[in-house]
Amino acid sequence: MEQAGISSFVLLPLLALGLLVEREENPERRKSRKSKTMSYDEVEIEDMEWNEELQAYTYPCPCGDLFQITKEDLKLGEEIARCPSCSLYITVVYNIEDFLADSDQNRRNKGLQPSKQQTVTVA
């Protein structure tokens, strides 16, 4: 990586800190760089708790708050649960098919279940 005579010794730390952005970043490269960053921990989805109030899976953070990730995030393939109170995050280990199948099943069930009774006014 050489740009205008600046050595990679100077450029790499700037790039790592986000102070320098490469042009036309390749999505695959961004994905591989994301996977090289260190999360606080790897946690199986089964070890997380469903929080009805937050509508998210949660896991205790050392700062005292909770790491959080929603079902919608999981359905989109997100694997990072963040803590809203500090900069820590964890990698969630799960099978995306479980959440996609759950979503498909919910849609089918909604179509098959009888609707609630509603008042109909006829003129």
N, CA, C and O atoms as a MOPAC input file, in Angstrom:
PM7 MOZYME 1SCF
protein

 N      0.84500 1    -1.16800 1     0.00000 1
 C      0.00000 1     0.00000 1     0.00000 1
 C      0.89100 1     1.23200 1     0.00000 1
 O      1.42800 1     1.59900 1     1.04500 1
 N      1.05900 1     1.87100 1    -1.13300 1
 C      1.83000 1     3.10200 1    -1.24500 1
 C      0.94000 1     4.16400 1    -1.87500 1
 O      0.31900 1     3.92500 1    -2.91100 1
 N      0.87800 1     5.31900 1    -1.26000 1
 C      0.11300 1     6.42600 1    -1.81800 1
 C      0.96400 1     7.67400 1    -1.74600 1
 O      1.37700 1     8.07700 1    -0.65900 1
 N      1.23100 1     8.28800 1    -2.87200 1
 C      1.95800 1     9.54700 1    -2.96300 1
 C      3.23200 1     9.54000 1    -2.11800 1
 O      3.53400 1    10.52200 1    -1.44000 1
 N      3.97300 1     8.44100 1    -2.15700 1
 C      5.23500 1     8.36800 1    -1.45200 1
 C      5.13400 1     8.14200 1     0.04500 1
 O      6.15200 1     8.18500 1     0.73700 1
 N      3.93900 1     7.90100 1     0.56600 1
 C      3.77400 1     7.63400 1     1.99100 1
 C      3.86100 1     6.13200 1     2.19100 1
 O      3.18000 1     5.37000 1     1.50500 1
 N      4.68200 1     5.71200 1     3.11300 1
 C      4.88400 1     4.27600 1     3.31800 1
 C      3.69300 1     3.64100 1     4.00900 1
 O      2.89100 1     4.31700 1     4.65300 1
 N      3.59200 1     2.32200 1     3.86000 1
 C      2.51400 1     1.58800 1     4.52100 1
 C      2.68000 1     1.63400 1     6.03700 1
 O      1.71400 1     1.42700 1     6.77100 1
 N      3.89500 1     1.90200 1     6.51000 1
 C      4.14300 1     2.04100 1     7.94900 1
 C      3.28700 1     3.16700 1     8.53000 1
 O      2.83300 1     3.07200 1     9.67100 1
 N      3.06800 1     4.22000 1     7.76300 1
 C      2.24900 1     5.35500 1     8.20500 1
 C      0.78200 1     5.13000 1     7.85600 1
 O     -0.09800 1     5.45600 1     8.65200 1
 N      0.51100 1     4.58100 1     6.68300 1
 C     -0.86200 1     4.45100 1     6.20500 1
 C     -1.68100 1     3.40600 1     6.95300 1
 O     -2.85600 1     3.64100 1     7.23100 1
 N     -1.09700 1     2.27000 1     7.28200 1
 C     -1.86500 1     1.20400 1     7.92400 1
 C     -2.46200 1     1.61700 1     9.26600 1
 O     -3.63600 1     1.33400 1     9.50600 1
 N     -1.70800 1     2.27300 1    10.15600 1
 C     -2.34700 1     2.70700 1    11.41500 1
 C     -3.47700 1     3.70500 1    11.18400 1
 O     -4.49400 1     3.66200 1    11.87500 1
 N     -3.30300 1     4.60400 1    10.21300 1
 C     -4.36700 1     5.56600 1     9.91200 1
 C     -5.59900 1     4.86000 1     9.37600 1
 O     -6.72400 1     5.20700 1     9.73400 1
 N     -5.38900 1     3.87200 1     8.52000 1
 C     -6.49200 1     3.09500 1     7.97300 1
 C     -7.19700 1     2.31700 1     9.07800 1
 O     -8.42600 1     2.26300 1     9.11400 1
 N     -6.42900 1     1.72000 1     9.97000 1
 C     -7.00500 1     0.93900 1    11.06800 1
 C     -7.83800 1     1.81100 1    11.99700 1
 O     -8.84700 1     1.35200 1    12.53300 1
 N     -7.43500 1     3.04500 1    12.19300 1
 C     -8.18100 1     3.95600 1    13.06900 1
 C     -9.37000 1     4.60200 1    12.36500 1
 O    -10.14000 1     5.33200 1    12.99000 1
 N     -9.52100 1     4.34200 1    11.08500 1
 C    -10.63100 1     4.92800 1    10.34500 1
 C    -10.35600 1     6.36000 1     9.92200 1
 O    -11.27400 1     7.06700 1     9.50600 1
 N     -9.11200 1     6.79900 1    10.02000 1
 C     -8.75500 1     8.16300 1     9.64100 1
 C     -8.42100 1     8.26800 1     8.15900 1
 O     -8.30800 1     9.36700 1     7.61600 1
 N     -8.26900 1     7.14500 1     7.52500 1
 C     -7.96100 1     7.09600 1     6.10800 1
 C     -8.89300 1     6.08200 1     5.47400 1
 O     -9.03200 1     4.96800 1     5.98000 1
 N     -9.52300 1     6.44400 1     4.39300 1
 C    -10.47500 1     5.54700 1     3.74200 1
 C     -9.97200 1     5.23400 1     2.34400 1
 O     -9.63400 1     6.13900 1     1.58100 1
 N     -9.92300 1     3.96500 1     2.01400 1
 C     -9.54300 1     3.57200 1     0.66600 1
 C    -10.70900 1     3.83900 1    -0.27300 1
 O    -11.87300 1     3.72500 1     0.11300 1
 N    -10.39100 1     4.18700 1    -1.48100 1
 C    -11.44400 1     4.40200 1    -2.47700 1
 C    -12.06000 1     3.07900 1    -2.88800 1
 O    -11.38100 1     2.05400 1    -2.95600 1
 N    -13.37300 1     3.11500 1    -3.16500 1
 C    -14.10400 1     1.94800 1    -3.67000 1
 C    -13.77600 1     0.68800 1    -2.88200 1
 O    -13.26400 1    -0.28700 1    -3.43300 1
 N    -14.06800 1     0.71700 1    -1.62400 1
 C    -13.78500 1    -0.44700 1    -0.78200 1
 C    -14.63200 1    -1.63200 1    -1.22700 1
 O    -15.84700 1    -1.52100 1    -1.39400 1
 N    -13.98500 1    -2.73400 1    -1.41000 1
 C    -14.63200 1    -3.97200 1    -1.81600 1
 C    -15.42300 1    -4.53900 1    -0.63500 1
 O    -14.86600 1    -4.67200 1     0.45500 1
 N    -16.72100 1    -4.88100 1    -0.81900 1
 C    -17.51500 1    -5.43200 1     0.29000 1
 C    -16.90200 1    -6.68100 1     0.91200 1
 O    -17.00700 1    -6.87400 1     2.12400 1
 N    -16.26600 1    -7.53000 1     0.11400 1
 C    -15.62700 1    -8.73200 1     0.65300 1
 C    -14.45600 1    -8.36200 1     1.56100 1
 O    -14.22800 1    -8.99400 1     2.59300 1
 N    -13.72900 1    -7.34300 1     1.16400 1
 C    -12.60000 1    -6.89700 1     1.99200 1
 C    -13.11300 1    -6.30800 1     3.30400 1
 O    -12.53000 1    -6.54400 1     4.36300 1
 N    -14.20600 1    -5.54000 1     3.23400 1
 C    -14.79700 1    -4.96400 1     4.43700 1
 C    -15.25200 1    -6.07700 1     5.37300 1
 O    -15.07000 1    -5.98800 1     6.58700 1
 N    -15.85000 1    -7.13400 1     4.79900 1
 C    -16.32800 1    -8.26000 1     5.60500 1
 C    -15.16000 1    -8.97000 1     6.28300 1
 O    -15.24600 1    -9.32300 1     7.46000 1
 N    -14.06700 1    -9.18100 1     5.54500 1
 C    -12.92100 1    -9.86900 1     6.13400 1
 C    -12.26000 1    -9.01200 1     7.20100 1
 O    -11.76600 1    -9.54100 1     8.19700 1
 N    -12.24200 1    -7.69800 1     7.01000 1
 C    -11.66900 1    -6.81800 1     8.01700 1
 C    -12.54000 1    -6.82100 1     9.26600 1
 O    -12.02400 1    -6.79700 1    10.38300 1
 N    -13.85900 1    -6.84900 1     9.08400 1
 C    -14.77900 1    -6.89300 1    10.21700 1
 C    -14.55000 1    -8.15600 1    11.03500 1
 O    -14.58600 1    -8.12000 1    12.26500 1
 N    -14.31400 1    -9.26800 1    10.35400 1
 C    -14.12700 1   -10.52900 1    11.07200 1
 C    -12.80000 1   -10.56800 1    11.82400 1
 O    -12.63000 1   -11.39500 1    12.72000 1
 N    -11.85500 1    -9.69300 1    11.47900 1
 C    -10.57200 1    -9.66700 1    12.15800 1
 C    -10.59900 1    -8.80600 1    13.41800 1
 O     -9.68200 1    -8.89300 1    14.23400 1
 N    -11.62100 1    -7.98400 1    13.59300 1
 C    -11.69800 1    -7.18000 1    14.80300 1
 C    -12.06400 1    -8.07900 1    15.96800 1
 O    -12.70400 1    -9.11500 1    15.78900 1
 N    -11.66000 1    -7.68400 1    17.14500 1
 C    -11.86400 1    -8.51800 1    18.32600 1
 C    -13.13700 1    -8.13900 1    19.06000 1
 O    -13.31300 1    -6.99300 1    19.47500 1
 N    -14.00900 1    -9.09800 1    19.21200 1
 C    -15.17300 1    -8.87500 1    20.05300 1
 C    -14.80000 1    -9.28200 1    21.47700 1
 O    -13.82500 1   -10.00100 1    21.69200 1
 N    -15.57800 1    -8.82100 1    22.43000 1
 C    -15.31800 1    -9.12900 1    23.82900 1
 C    -15.40700 1   -10.63500 1    24.07400 1
 O    -14.61900 1   -11.19400 1    24.83700 1
 N    -16.38000 1   -11.29300 1    23.41500 1
 C    -16.59000 1   -12.72300 1    23.63100 1
 C    -17.44000 1   -13.27800 1    22.49600 1
 O    -18.07800 1   -12.52100 1    21.76500 1
 N    -17.44800 1   -14.58900 1    22.35000 1
 C    -18.37700 1   -15.28600 1    21.45800 1
 C    -19.40100 1   -15.98300 1    22.33600 1
 O    -19.04600 1   -16.72200 1    23.25400 1
 N    -20.68200 1   -15.74200 1    22.04600 1
 C    -21.74900 1   -16.27700 1    22.88800 1
 C    -22.76100 1   -16.99900 1    22.01100 1
 O    -23.21400 1   -16.45400 1    21.00400 1
 N    -23.11700 1   -18.21800 1    22.38700 1
 C    -24.16200 1   -18.96800 1    21.68200 1
 C    -25.51000 1   -18.30500 1    21.95400 1
 O    -25.75600 1   -17.83600 1    23.06600 1
 N    -26.37400 1   -18.26200 1    20.96000 1
 C    -27.69600 1   -17.65700 1    21.12200 1
 C    -28.47300 1   -18.33500 1    22.25400 1
 O    -29.28100 1   -17.69500 1    22.92700 1
 N    -28.22700 1   -19.61600 1    22.45700 1
 C    -28.90900 1   -20.35400 1    23.52400 1
 C    -28.51600 1   -19.85300 1    24.91400 1
 O    -29.26400 1   -20.03700 1    25.87500 1
 N    -27.34900 1   -19.22400 1    25.02100 1
 C    -26.88700 1   -18.69300 1    26.30700 1
 C    -27.39300 1   -17.27600 1    26.57300 1
 O    -27.17600 1   -16.72600 1    27.65300 1
 N    -28.06400 1   -16.69200 1    25.59200 1
 C    -28.62200 1   -15.35300 1    25.76300 1
 C    -30.06500 1   -15.47000 1    26.24000 1
 O    -30.69400 1   -16.51800 1    26.08700 1
 N    -30.58400 1   -14.39300 1    26.81700 1
 C    -31.96800 1   -14.37500 1    27.29000 1
 C    -32.80500 1   -13.47700 1    26.39600 1
 O    -32.34100 1   -12.42900 1    25.94800 1
 N    -34.04800 1   -13.89500 1    26.13600 1
 C    -34.98600 1   -13.05000 1    25.40700 1
 C    -35.57200 1   -12.04800 1    26.39700 1
 O    -36.12900 1   -12.44000 1    27.42200 1
 N    -35.45000 1   -10.76000 1    26.09400 1
 C    -35.97900 1    -9.69600 1    26.94100 1
 C    -37.21500 1    -9.13600 1    26.25800 1
 O    -37.11800 1    -8.45600 1    25.23600 1
 N    -38.37500 1    -9.42500 1    26.83000 1
 C    -39.64600 1    -9.01400 1    26.22700 1
 C    -39.74900 1    -7.49300 1    26.13900 1
 O    -40.23800 1    -6.95700 1    25.14500 1
 N    -39.28900 1    -6.80300 1    27.17400 1
 C    -39.37900 1    -5.34000 1    27.20700 1
 C    -38.53900 1    -4.69900 1    26.10000 1
 O    -38.98700 1    -3.76800 1    25.43200 1
 N    -37.32000 1    -5.20400 1    25.91500 1
 C    -36.42900 1    -4.66900 1    24.88400 1
 C    -36.69400 1    -5.27200 1    23.50600 1
 O    -36.23200 1    -4.74600 1    22.49300 1
 N    -37.44300 1    -6.38300 1    23.47400 1
 C    -37.66400 1    -7.12900 1    22.23200 1
 C    -36.31800 1    -7.47600 1    21.58900 1
 O    -36.10000 1    -7.27700 1    20.39400 1
 N    -35.42500 1    -8.00300 1    22.43500 1
 C    -34.07800 1    -8.34100 1    21.97700 1
 C    -33.50900 1    -9.46100 1    22.83400 1
 O    -33.90500 1    -9.65400 1    23.98300 1
 N    -32.56500 1   -10.19700 1    22.24200 1
 C    -31.78800 1   -11.15400 1    23.01800 1
 C    -30.72800 1   -10.34700 1    23.76600 1
 O    -30.14100 1    -9.41900 1    23.21100 1
 N    -30.48900 1   -10.70500 1    25.02500 1
 C    -29.54300 1    -9.95100 1    25.84400 1
 C    -28.54200 1   -10.87800 1    26.52000 1
 O    -28.77700 1   -12.07400 1    26.69400 1
 N    -27.41800 1   -10.27700 1    26.89200 1
 C    -26.36300 1   -10.99500 1    27.60400 1
 C    -25.65000 1    -9.96600 1    28.47600 1
 O    -25.40700 1    -8.84900 1    28.02000 1
 N    -25.31000 1   -10.31300 1    29.71800 1
 C    -24.70000 1    -9.32600 1    30.61600 1
 C    -23.35900 1    -8.79100 1    30.10700 1
 O    -22.50000 1    -9.55100 1    29.65900 1
 N    -23.20300 1    -7.47700 1    30.18600 1
 C    -21.95000 1    -6.81200 1    29.83000 1
 C    -21.18000 1    -6.51800 1    31.12000 1
 O    -21.79700 1    -6.25800 1    32.15300 1
 N    -19.85900 1    -6.55600 1    31.08000 1
 C    -19.08100 1    -6.26000 1    32.28600 1
 C    -19.35000 1    -4.86500 1    32.85500 1
 O    -19.12600 1    -4.63500 1    34.04300 1
 N    -19.82600 1    -3.93400 1    32.02700 1
 C    -20.08200 1    -2.57700 1    32.51400 1
 C    -21.34800 1    -2.50700 1    33.36200 1
 O    -21.60600 1    -1.48800 1    34.00400 1
 N    -22.14300 1    -3.58400 1    33.37200 1
 C    -23.37500 1    -3.60300 1    34.15200 1
 C    -24.63000 1    -3.52000 1    33.30600 1
 O    -25.72200 1    -3.80400 1    33.79900 1
 N    -24.50000 1    -3.13800 1    32.05000 1
 C    -25.64600 1    -3.08100 1    31.14200 1
 C    -25.76800 1    -4.42800 1    30.42600 1
 O    -25.22400 1    -5.43100 1    30.88700 1
 N    -26.47800 1    -4.44700 1    29.30700 1
 C    -26.70600 1    -5.68800 1    28.56500 1
 C    -26.31800 1    -5.53600 1    27.10000 1
 O    -26.64800 1    -4.53500 1    26.46300 1
 N    -25.61400 1    -6.53600 1    26.56900 1
 C    -25.44400 1    -6.62600 1    25.12500 1
 C    -26.82200 1    -6.93800 1    24.55800 1
 O    -27.59100 1    -7.67200 1    25.17800 1
 N    -27.15200 1    -6.37800 1    23.36300 1
 C    -28.48200 1    -6.57600 1    22.79300 1
 C    -28.40000 1    -6.84200 1    21.29500 1
 O    -27.57800 1    -6.26600 1    20.58100 1
 N    -29.28700 1    -7.74100 1    20.83800 1
 C    -29.44600 1    -7.97000 1    19.40400 1
 C    -30.89200 1    -8.39700 1    19.17100 1
 O    -31.41600 1    -9.24200 1    19.89700 1
 N    -31.53700 1    -7.81400 1    18.16100 1
 C    -32.94700 1    -8.10100 1    17.89800 1
 C    -33.10200 1    -9.28400 1    16.94800 1
 O    -32.15600 1    -9.67500 1    16.26500 1
 N    -34.30400 1    -9.84400 1    16.91600 1
 C    -34.59300 1   -10.93400 1    15.97300 1
 C    -34.44500 1   -10.44500 1    14.54200 1
 O    -33.97300 1   -11.18100 1    13.67500 1
 N    -34.84900 1    -9.20200 1    14.29400 1
 C    -34.73900 1    -8.64800 1    12.94400 1
 C    -33.27500 1    -8.59500 1    12.50400 1
 O    -32.95000 1    -8.91600 1    11.36100 1
 N    -32.39600 1    -8.18600 1    13.42300 1
 C    -30.96400 1    -8.16800 1    13.10500 1
 C    -30.46500 1    -9.56900 1    12.77900 1
 O    -29.71000 1    -9.75900 1    11.82600 1
 N    -30.88700 1   -10.54300 1    13.56800 1
 C    -30.46500 1   -11.92700 1    13.35100 1
 C    -30.96800 1   -12.44500 1    12.00800 1
 O    -30.24400 1   -13.15600 1    11.31200 1
 N    -32.19700 1   -12.09800 1    11.63500 1
 C    -32.75600 1   -12.52500 1    10.34400 1
 C    -31.97100 1   -11.93900 1     9.17900 1
 O    -31.91100 1   -12.53200 1     8.10200 1
 N    -31.36400 1   -10.76300 1     9.40100 1
 C    -30.56300 1   -10.11300 1     8.36400 1
 C    -29.12200 1   -10.62100 1     8.33400 1
 O    -28.31800 1   -10.18400 1     7.51000 1
 N    -28.80200 1   -11.55100 1     9.24500 1
 C    -27.46200 1   -12.11900 1     9.26100 1
 C    -26.48300 1   -11.39600 1    10.17700 1
 O    -25.29600 1   -11.72300 1    10.19000 1
 N    -26.95700 1   -10.43200 1    10.93300 1
 C    -26.08100 1    -9.71900 1    11.87500 1
 C    -25.62500 1   -10.67800 1    12.96200 1
 O    -26.39900 1   -11.51400 1    13.43000 1
 N    -24.38100 1   -10.55500 1    13.35700 1
 C    -23.86300 1   -11.44200 1    14.40200 1
 C    -23.21600 1   -10.66700 1    15.54200 1
 O    -22.59700 1   -11.26400 1    16.42300 1
 N    -23.35100 1    -9.35500 1    15.53500 1
 C    -22.75900 1    -8.51300 1    16.56700 1
 C    -23.85100 1    -7.96800 1    17.48000 1
 O    -24.78200 1    -7.30300 1    17.02600 1
 N    -23.72600 1    -8.26000 1    18.77800 1
 C    -24.61600 1    -7.69400 1    19.79400 1
 C    -23.82500 1    -6.61100 1    20.51500 1
 O    -22.72700 1    -6.85800 1    21.01400 1
 N    -24.38800 1    -5.41900 1    20.56300 1
 C    -23.67900 1    -4.27900 1    21.14100 1
 C    -24.23400 1    -3.90500 1    22.50200 1
 O    -25.40000 1    -4.15500 1    22.80700 1
 N    -23.39000 1    -3.30800 1    23.30200 1
 C    -23.81400 1    -2.75400 1    24.59000 1
 C    -24.10000 1    -1.27400 1    24.36700 1
 O    -23.25200 1    -0.56200 1    23.82900 1
 N    -25.28400 1    -0.79400 1    24.77100 1
 C    -25.60900 1     0.61900 1    24.56500 1
 C    -24.86000 1     1.56600 1    25.50700 1
 O    -24.86800 1     2.77900 1    25.29400 1
 N    -24.21400 1     1.02600 1    26.54500 1
 C    -23.55900 1     1.88300 1    27.53900 1
 C    -22.04300 1     1.98300 1    27.39700 1
 O    -21.42400 1     2.87200 1    27.98200 1
 N    -21.44500 1     1.08800 1    26.63200 1
 C    -19.98900 1     1.13800 1    26.47100 1
 C    -19.63700 1     0.72000 1    25.04400 1
 O    -20.52300 1     0.51600 1    24.21300 1
 N    -18.35700 1     0.59500 1    24.77000 1
 C    -17.92100 1     0.28300 1    23.40200 1
 C    -17.76500 1    -1.20900 1    23.14000 1
 O    -17.38500 1    -1.59900 1    22.03600 1
 N    -18.04700 1    -2.04800 1    24.12300 1
 C    -17.88200 1    -3.49000 1    23.94100 1
 C    -18.98600 1    -4.08400 1    23.07400 1
 O    -20.10300 1    -3.57000 1    23.01200 1
 N    -18.64100 1    -5.17400 1    22.41400 1
 C    -19.63100 1    -5.94700 1    21.66600 1
 C    -19.22300 1    -7.40800 1    21.69600 1
 O    -18.06200 1    -7.74300 1    21.93400 1
 N    -20.20300 1    -8.27700 1    21.44900 1
 C    -19.94000 1    -9.71500 1    21.41300 1
 C    -20.35500 1   -10.26500 1    20.05600 1
 O    -21.16900 1    -9.66800 1    19.35200 1
 N    -19.78800 1   -11.39900 1    19.70400 1
 C    -20.18300 1   -12.11500 1    18.49400 1
 C    -21.18000 1   -13.18700 1    18.90600 1
 O    -20.89800 1   -14.01600 1    19.77100 1
 N    -22.35000 1   -13.16100 1    18.27500 1
 C    -23.40700 1   -14.12400 1    18.58700 1
 C    -23.29800 1   -15.28700 1    17.60800 1
 O    -23.27200 1   -15.08600 1    16.39400 1
 N    -23.23400 1   -16.49000 1    18.13900 1
 C    -23.14600 1   -17.69700 1    17.31800 1
 C    -24.54200 1   -18.29600 1    17.23500 1
 O    -25.12500 1   -18.67600 1    18.25100 1
 N    -25.07600 1   -18.37900 1    16.01200 1
 C    -26.42600 1   -18.89700 1    15.82000 1
 C    -26.57700 1   -19.40800 1    14.39600 1
 O    -25.73100 1   -19.15100 1    13.53900 1
 N    -27.66000 1   -20.13100 1    14.15500 1
 C    -27.97700 1   -20.65100 1    12.83300 1
 C    -29.05700 1   -19.75400 1    12.23100 1
 O    -30.19100 1   -19.74600 1    12.71200 1
 N    -28.72300 1   -19.00900 1    11.19800 1
 C    -29.66000 1   -18.04900 1    10.61500 1
 C    -30.92400 1   -18.73300 1    10.10000 1
 O    -31.99500 1   -18.12600 1    10.09700 1
 N    -30.81100 1   -19.99000 1     9.66400 1
 C    -31.98600 1   -20.70400 1     9.15900 1
 C    -33.06500 1   -20.83300 1    10.23700 1
 O    -34.25600 1   -20.84500 1     9.92500 1
 N    -32.65200 1   -20.93100 1    11.49800 1
 C    -33.63000 1   -21.01400 1    12.58600 1
 C    -34.51500 1   -19.77400 1    12.62700 1
 O    -35.71300 1   -19.86900 1    12.89200 1
 N    -33.92900 1   -18.62200 1    12.36700 1
 C    -34.69000 1   -17.37800 1    12.42700 1
 C    -35.46300 1   -17.12400 1    11.14400 1
 O    -36.55000 1   -16.54800 1    11.17900 1
 N    -34.91800 1   -17.54600 1    10.01900 1
 C    -35.64700 1   -17.40300 1     8.76100 1
 C    -36.84100 1   -18.34300 1     8.74000 1
 O    -37.92000 1   -17.95800 1     8.28900 1
 N    -36.66800 1   -19.56700 1     9.21900 1
 C    -37.76800 1   -20.53700 1     9.27300 1
 C    -38.84700 1   -20.05400 1    10.22700 1
 O    -40.03600 1   -20.20700 1     9.94500 1
 N    -38.44600 1   -19.46900 1    11.35700 1
 C    -39.38900 1   -18.92400 1    12.33300 1
 C    -40.21600 1   -17.81700 1    11.69400 1
 O    -41.42400 1   -17.73200 1    11.91700 1
 N    -39.57700 1   -16.97900 1    10.91000 1
 C    -40.26200 1   -15.87600 1    10.23900 1
 C    -41.26700 1   -16.40100 1     9.21500 1
 O    -42.39500 1   -15.91200 1     9.14000 1
 N    -40.85300 1   -17.40300 1     8.42300 1
 C    -41.75100 1   -17.99200 1     7.42600 1
 C    -42.94300 1   -18.66800 1     8.09900 1
 O    -44.07600 1   -18.54400 1     7.63400 1
 N    -42.68500 1   -19.38100 1     9.18900 1
 C    -43.75400 1   -20.06900 1     9.91500 1
 C    -44.75200 1   -19.06500 1    10.48300 1
 O    -45.96000 1   -19.29800 1    10.43000 1
 N    -44.26500 1   -17.95700 1    11.02100 1
 C    -45.16000 1   -16.92900 1    11.55900 1
 C    -46.06200 1   -16.36400 1    10.47200 1
 O    -47.24900 1   -16.13300 1    10.70200 1
 N    -45.50100 1   -16.14300 1     9.29100 1
 C    -46.31400 1   -15.62100 1     8.18700 1
 C    -47.39200 1   -16.62500 1     7.78800 1
 O    -48.53400 1   -16.24200 1     7.53800 1
 N    -47.03500 1   -17.90500 1     7.72700 1
 C    -48.01200 1   -18.93200 1     7.37200 1
 C    -49.09900 1   -19.03400 1     8.43600 1
 O    -50.28200 1   -19.13300 1     8.11100 1
 N    -48.70300 1   -19.01000 1     9.69000 1
 C    -49.67600 1   -19.10300 1    10.78000 1
 C    -50.64700 1   -17.93500 1    10.76800 1
 O    -51.83600 1   -18.11200 1    11.03300 1
 N    -50.16100 1   -16.76900 1    10.46900 1
 C    -51.03600 1   -15.59700 1    10.44300 1
 C    -52.09500 1   -15.74600 1     9.35800 1
 O    -53.23400 1   -15.31300 1     9.53200 1
 N    -51.72100 1   -16.35600 1     8.24500 1
 C    -52.67200 1   -16.54600 1     7.15900 1
 C    -53.67700 1   -17.64600 1     7.44600 1
 O    -54.78600 1   -17.61200 1     6.91100 1
 N    -53.32300 1   -18.62800 1     8.27800 1
 C    -54.19300 1   -19.76600 1     8.55300 1
 C    -55.08900 1   -19.56400 1     9.76500 1
 O    -56.16000 1   -20.16400 1     9.85100 1
 N    -54.66800 1   -18.73600 1    10.69000 1
 C    -55.45700 1   -18.55000 1    11.89500 1
 C    -56.68200 1   -17.69700 1    11.59000 1
 O    -56.60300 1   -16.74200 1    10.81800 1
 N    -57.81700 1   -18.04500 1    12.19900 1
 C    -58.99300 1   -17.21700 1    11.98500 1
 C    -58.76100 1   -15.83400 1    12.57800 1
 O    -58.17000 1   -15.68200 1    13.64600 1
 N    -59.23200 1   -14.85900 1    11.86800 1
 C    -59.05700 1   -13.49900 1    12.35900 1
 C    -59.99000 1   -13.24400 1    13.53100 1
 O    -61.00400 1   -13.92000 1    13.70200 1
 N    -59.62200 1   -12.25500 1    14.33200 1
 C    -60.45800 1   -11.89100 1    15.46400 1
 C    -61.77200 1   -11.33200 1    14.93500 1
 O    -61.82700 1   -10.76100 1    13.84500 1
 N    -62.82500 1   -11.50600 1    15.72000 1
 C    -64.12600 1   -11.00300 1    15.28900 1
 C    -64.08700 1    -9.48500 1    15.23100 1
 O    -63.59000 1    -8.81700 1    16.13800 1
 N    -64.61700 1    -8.97200 1    14.15600 1
 C    -64.68100 1    -7.53200 1    13.98300 1
 C    -66.11000 1    -7.15100 1    13.66000 1
 O    -66.83700 1    -7.89800 1    13.00500 1
 N    -66.49400 1    -6.00000 1    14.12200 1
 C    -67.83100 1    -5.50500 1    13.82900 1
 C    -67.85500 1    -4.99700 1    12.40100 1
 O    -66.98400 1    -4.23600 1    11.97900 1
 N    -68.87100 1    -5.43200 1    11.66100 1
 C    -69.02200 1    -5.00100 1    10.28000 1
 C    -70.32800 1    -4.23200 1    10.17500 1
 O    -71.38400 1    -4.72100 1    10.57500 1
 N    -70.24600 1    -3.03900 1     9.63900 1
 C    -71.44100 1    -2.22700 1     9.46500 1
 C    -71.89600 1    -2.34700 1     8.02300 1
 O    -71.11500 1    -2.15000 1     7.09200 1
 N    -73.17800 1    -2.67500 1     7.85000 1
 C    -73.73900 1    -2.81200 1     6.51400 1
 C    -74.69800 1    -1.65800 1     6.29200 1
 O    -75.54500 1    -1.36800 1     7.13600 1
 N    -74.55800 1    -1.00300 1     5.15200 1
 C    -75.42500 1     0.14700 1     4.87500 1
 C    -76.68500 1    -0.26800 1     4.17700 1
 O    -77.52700 1     0.57600 1     3.86900 1

